[in-house]
């Protein structure tokens, strides 16, 4: 056998195959320089094997006839066997015939029938149904039980009464043993009460907010919809404080805690149910570097004044750091008791700050300065009152003031001279001087308090002299002396059902520098007659340092007495029994040195501030 020459090119080989396909006799036209081997004859067994492996011409045409997309006229070919022909030539003719058959079948179709849109609805209908059924099976299987659920929980019994930490999970006092599954439910409920679901984790309400998007140019575009009337804080002027916009739409600050059942609750004596809630997270910053060097750091961070808003759950706090804070009282929010807004006045350590009753639309605040400020919340304006015409010499400082409950008057403790004390009364609307009340006594004026109806005030001197002054008659209605007075420090009025001629307050509490508190009941006094030396209904001696705070609750059932000169010096007194609660505070109650005390308007919350700048909150339950 001769070998193939090495100089044969690819074009020669391609030319050879082409010539072989063009004619059956192409084998005879092979170039003379290529010697072909004589093809050996194939035996029947080899031909049969080749047919099974590679197929033959008859089988190829049969497959073409069976193909559903190829339609050609088989004619006589289906009746008689096709004549044998060369394999390559037969395939080429078959392909040409199939293509001509396709062209004929598509030639009769319209143009719009040549194309269609595959929506997948018809062809995948059955498969889609099976997929959906499978997903339902998966969902149903997942509903049978989560991975963290254990069937053994039903067989576990847990005692709630034996563990002090679990007693709060009981529904009544007699309940003790619960199943494991019920125990898990109560734990989850308790966790949700302490840590509610945040707003960002809740699904958005349709039309609840005004959706905003940014265009390609970077400008904001508003989409008007059902929520287009929602407040848009971006378009407000900067001169208007945030609280003004909040008060215009005060629905988020609606106070629903007080008297939800419409019944007036009565507190029991001796034992009081108080539940501590989340603290108000505020820390008064140091105002200036010079103050930090001159004053103690604790004094700079102290809270000197606390005041609740008359209608909304807002808490006002201030201190020597010249900053006023407004917090939304909501311990269940995340974060709890969030800050609404703040105001900083340079070089003015704030001593007293209060909402203007009865609406609370303005805030009065002052320090040891010859002026005070008024913050108009709806308008965002701050007004500074620098002098009282005709009484500049008697009012060298305006740090001590009180607003009447009716909102018409403002009382300022005068600093005219040491031998006597006086109160200058101004109009709360115009800040103009109205009258002056003077009480003669040893050491000057100690404190004063407005009557419930705002028609007058009660003054007390440091020597125990007490005077009842009417603003309508411009005169002193009665004078009397505190029993056993020794260095009187503070005065408080509260309760309902007292003498109408004296403003309607029932209780009078007077504290002294020795820690003694005398409580007087005006109901025991004869009508129109105030005794010169009345006997106190109860004398409280639980504290041993000077009394600095006497605060009544709005409903007149509680009296808070405190002293800032000793740690944890705070007591709560039940009225009308005039007994001190013995279960609160305890040795573990974190009070510190008391600097301010306030009750909420609904008498359901107590707020206490200390020198470290901490504001504690307690919920009064029963």
C-alpha positions, 0 to 999 in steps of 0.5 A, a space after each residue: 500500500 502506497 502512502 499519501 504524499 505530504 504535499 497535498 493541500 487543504 484546497 485540494 482535499 476540499 476540491 476532491 470532496 466537492 467533486 465527489 458530491 457533484 457527480 457519482 463519477 467524480 471518483 474517476 476524476 481524481 488527480 493523477 498525483 493522488 493514488 487511492 486504495 482499492 475499496 474492499 468489498 464489504 461482507 453482509 455482516 459489515 453492511 448490517 452493522 454499518 446500517 445499525 450504527 450510521 443508518 441508511 438512506 431509507 431510514 433517513 427518508 422515513 424519519 423525514 416523513 415522520 417529522 411533523 413540521 416537514 410536509 412533502 409529497 411522498 407519492 409513489 415513494 410510500 408505495 414502493 421502495 426508493 431506488 438505492 442511490 449514493 448517501 451524500 447525494 440522497 441527503 442533499 436532495 432530501 434537504 432540498 425537497 424539505 426546504 421547498 416543501 416548507 416554502 410552499 407551506 409558508 407561501 399560503 400564510 398571511 403576514 400576520 400569521 407568520 408571527 405570534 406573541 408568546 404570553 406563556 399562558 397557554 403553553 405553560 398552563 399545566 406547568 404553572 398549575 403544578 408549580 402553584 400546587 407545589 408552593 401551596 404544599 410547601 406553605 401548608 407544610 410550613 404552617 404545621 410548625 416552625 423550626 424553633 417550635 418544639 412539641 415538648 413545650 406542651 409537656 413542660 409545666 412552669 411555675 410563675 409564682 415561685 420565681 419573682 421575675 416571672 410573677 409579672 406574667 401572671 394574669 391574676 394573683 392566684 395563677 401559678 402553673 402554666 404550660 410551656 407553650 403558654 409561657 412562650 406566648 406571655 414572654 413574647 407579649 411582654 417583650 412586645 410591650 417593652 420593645 414594640 415594633 418600630 415604624 420602619 418595620 410596619 407596612 406603609 399605609 396607602 396614602 398616609 404620607 406624601 411620597 416624594 421622589 427626585 428627578 434626574 436633575 436632582 429636584 424634588 417632585 411631589 406626587 399629589 395623592 390622598 396624603 397630599 394634605 400631610 404636613 411637609 416640614 421641608 417647605 416651612 420657614 426656619 424661623 418657625 420652631 419644630 414644635 409650632 408645626 407639631 402643635 398645628 397638627 397635634 394628633 400624634 401627641 394626643 394624650 390617651 392615658 388619663 381617665 380612659 374609662 371615664 371614671 375617677 380613680 381613688 388612690 389607697 393610702 399607705 401602699 401605692 402602685 408605681 411602675 417605673 418607665 423609661 427615663 427621659 434621655 437628656 443631659 444638659 450640656 455645659 453652657 460655656 467654658 468659663 461656667 465650667 471652670 467657675 461652677 461644678 459640673 453637676 450643677 451645670 448638668 442639673 435640671 432646675 425646672 420641670 413642667 408638663 404641657 396642659 393638654 399634650 404629653 410633652 415635658 419641658 425641662 431646663 437648667 443652668 446650661 441655658 438650654 430648654 428641652 421638649 420631650 414627647 412623653 411616650 415610654 413605649 416608642 423606639 427610642 423612648 421619650 424622643 426629643 421634640 425640639 430644644 432652644 439655647 439662650 446664650 449666657 442665660 442660666 435658666 432657673 425657672 421655665 413653665 408652660 403658659 396655662 391654660 393652652 400651653 402655647 407659650 413658654 416663659 423662662 428666666 434666670 438670674 438676670 434682669 430680664 425674662 423670655 417668652 417663647 411663642 410656640 405657634 409663631 416661633 417668636 421669642 420675646 425678651 422683657 428687659 424691665 418693669 417700668 417704675 419698678 426697676 430697682 425692686 426687680 434686680 432678678 427675675 429668676 423666681 416667677 409663677 404663672 396663674 392657672 387662669 393664664 392672666 397673671 404672672 407673679 415675680 418675687 421682688 428683691 427690693 429689701 431684706 426686711 420685707 418681701 413683695 411680689 410684682 404682678 404682671 399681665 401675662 399677655 402684655 407683660 405690663 405691671 399690674 400690682 404689687 403684694 407686700 408682706 412684712 415679716 422677718 427675713 422677707 418673703 419665702 414663697 407664694 402660690 396662686 389660687 386655683 381659679 387665679 383670683 388671688 394668691 397666698 404668700 408666706 414669709 420666712 418667719 411663718 407669716 401667711 397672707 391671703 391676697 385677692 387680685 380683684 379687690 387689691 387687698 389682703 383678705 386674711 393673715 395667719 401664722 404657721 404653727 411652729 414655724 422655724 425658717 419657712 422655705 416653701 408653700 404649696 396649694 392643692 386639692 378641690 372643695 376649699 373655701 370659694 372666697 380663697 380660690 377653692 383650694 382645700 389643702 395648704 402645705 408649708 415646709 420649713 428648714 428643719 424638714 417639718 411640713 404642716 398640712 392645713 385643711 381649709 374645710 375645717 375653717 369656718 366660712 369667711 373666718 380664717 383663724 389667726 393660729 390654725 392647727 395643722 391637720 397633720 405634721 410630717 417629719 419624715 425628712 430632716 433637711 430643709 424642704 425645697 419642693 411641695 407639689 400637689 397632683 392635679 386631682 389633689 390626691 397626692 403631695 410630693 415633698 422633697 429636699 435637695 440637700 440630701 440624697 433620695 429625700 423624697 416622699 409621697 403623701 396620700 390625701 385626704 388621709 395625710 399619710 406617707 406611703 411606706 412602700 415608695 421610695 425604697 432604698 433601691 429607687 434611683 432618685 439622687 439629689 432632687 432638683 425638680 418634681 412634677 405631676 402630669 395633668 392627668 395625675 397618672 405620671 410622676 417626673 423627678 429630676 436630679 443634679 446629675 441631669 437625669 429625669 426619671 418617670 414613674 407611672 401611677 397606677 393605683 
